[in-house]
């Protein structure tokens, strides 16, 4: 990998039926995994997992502002349904940002930040923000 890559998505986890949750949202989830479904003997995963609106970029200069706006463009029409389902199912919501960028001094580090609109959306669904960055 010779330049940064990144992806952003809304992640949900908890002790709930992810298929019932997903039926309430008129948008197809990127991932939908039932608790303990991958390895029932070891009870993995420990929680149900859902993710929505995962967008990736491999642009030379990663702009978190722009990418997060595009994610909210996809999620915002379903804001009320998401907020209601998150509350009703007791789900834990996280706005996830995952960055991979090289150690090279020739490549700029990503532009971090969120617009007021993105922050309002994150707050409206009672989500936290998790940013993971990895050097390649």
C-alpha positions as CSV (number, residue, x, y, z in Angstrom):
1,X,0.0,0.0,0.0
2,X,1.7,3.2,-1.1
3,X,-1.0,5.7,0.1
4,X,-3.6,6.0,2.8
5,X,-6.8,4.1,2.8
6,X,-9.7,4.6,5.2
7,X,-13.3,3.5,5.9
8,X,-16.1,4.9,8.0
9,X,-19.4,3.3,9.1
10,X,-22.0,3.3,11.8
11,X,-21.5,0.2,14.0
12,X,-24.0,-1.3,16.4
13,X,-23.5,-4.0,19.0
14,X,-25.3,-5.5,22.0
15,X,-27.6,-8.2,23.2
16,X,-30.4,-8.1,20.7
17,X,-31.6,-9.8,17.6
18,X,-29.8,-8.0,14.7
19,X,-32.3,-9.3,12.1
20,X,-35.2,-7.8,14.0
21,X,-33.2,-4.5,14.3
22,X,-32.4,-4.5,10.6
23,X,-36.0,-5.0,9.6
24,X,-36.8,-1.7,11.2
25,X,-34.3,0.2,9.1
26,X,-35.2,0.7,5.4
27,X,-31.5,0.3,4.4
28,X,-29.5,-2.8,3.9
29,X,-26.8,-3.3,6.6
30,X,-23.2,-3.8,5.5
31,X,-22.8,-6.5,8.2
32,X,-25.4,-8.4,10.3
33,X,-24.1,-11.0,12.7
34,X,-26.1,-12.7,15.5
35,X,-24.5,-13.1,18.9
36,X,-22.7,-16.5,19.3
37,X,-23.4,-17.4,15.6
38,X,-19.8,-17.7,14.5
39,X,-18.7,-20.1,17.2
40,X,-21.6,-21.2,19.5
41,X,-19.3,-23.4,21.7
42,X,-17.1,-20.4,22.5
43,X,-20.0,-18.0,22.3
44,X,-18.5,-15.8,19.6
45,X,-19.2,-13.1,18.8
46,X,-20.1,-12.0,22.3
47,X,-22.6,-9.5,21.1
48,X,-24.7,-9.1,18.0
49,X,-23.1,-6.8,15.4
50,X,-24.6,-4.6,12.7
51,X,-22.9,-2.0,10.5
52,X,-24.4,0.5,8.1
53,X,-23.2,2.8,5.4
54,X,-19.6,1.6,5.2
55,X,-17.7,3.8,2.8
56,X,-14.1,3.4,1.8
57,X,-11.5,5.7,0.1
58,X,-8.0,5.1,-1.1
59,X,-7.4,8.7,-2.0
60,X,-3.9,9.9,-1.7
61,X,-5.0,12.5,0.9
62,X,-7.7,11.1,3.2
63,X,-10.3,13.7,4.2
64,X,-12.3,12.4,7.1
65,X,-14.5,15.5,6.9
66,X,-15.6,14.7,3.4
67,X,-15.9,10.9,3.9
68,X,-18.0,11.3,7.1
69,X,-20.3,13.7,5.3
70,X,-20.9,11.0,2.6
71,X,-21.7,8.4,5.3
72,X,-24.2,10.8,6.9
73,X,-25.7,11.4,3.5
74,X,-26.6,7.7,3.4
75,X,-27.7,7.5,7.1
76,X,-29.6,10.8,7.6
77,X,-32.8,9.7,5.8
78,X,-33.1,6.9,8.3
79,X,-32.1,9.0,11.4
80,X,-35.4,8.6,13.2
81,X,-35.7,4.9,12.6
82,X,-32.0,4.3,13.7
83,X,-32.4,6.4,16.9
84,X,-35.6,4.6,17.8
85,X,-34.3,1.1,17.1
86,X,-31.0,1.8,18.9
87,X,-33.1,2.9,22.0
88,X,-35.6,0.1,21.8
89,X,-33.0,-2.6,21.4
90,X,-30.5,-1.1,23.9
91,X,-27.8,-1.2,21.2
92,X,-24.5,0.5,21.6
93,X,-23.9,2.8,18.6
94,X,-20.4,3.9,17.4
95,X,-19.4,6.1,14.5
96,X,-16.2,4.2,13.4
97,X,-13.3,5.7,11.5
98,X,-10.6,3.3,10.5
99,X,-7.4,4.6,8.9
100,X,-4.4,2.9,7.3
101,X,-1.5,5.1,6.3
102,X,2.1,4.5,5.4
103,X,5.1,5.5,7.6
104,X,6.5,7.3,4.5
105,X,7.2,11.0,5.0
106,X,6.1,11.5,1.4
107,X,2.4,10.8,2.2
108,X,0.4,13.3,4.2
109,X,-1.4,12.1,7.3
110,X,-5.2,12.1,7.1
111,X,-7.3,15.2,7.7
112,X,-9.1,14.6,10.9
113,X,-12.4,16.3,11.9
114,X,-16.1,16.3,11.6
115,X,-18.6,18.9,10.5
116,X,-21.3,20.2,12.8
117,X,-23.8,18.3,10.7
118,X,-22.0,15.0,11.3
119,X,-21.6,15.7,15.0
120,X,-25.4,16.4,15.2
121,X,-26.2,13.2,13.5
122,X,-23.9,11.2,15.8
123,X,-25.5,12.8,18.8
124,X,-29.0,12.2,17.4
125,X,-28.5,8.4,17.4
126,X,-26.6,8.5,20.7
127,X,-23.4,7.2,19.2
128,X,-19.8,7.6,20.4
129,X,-16.9,8.1,18.0
130,X,-14.1,5.6,17.7
131,X,-11.0,6.4,15.6
132,X,-8.5,3.7,14.9
133,X,-5.3,4.5,12.9
134,X,-2.7,2.0,11.7
135,X,0.7,2.6,10.1
136,X,1.5,0.3,7.2
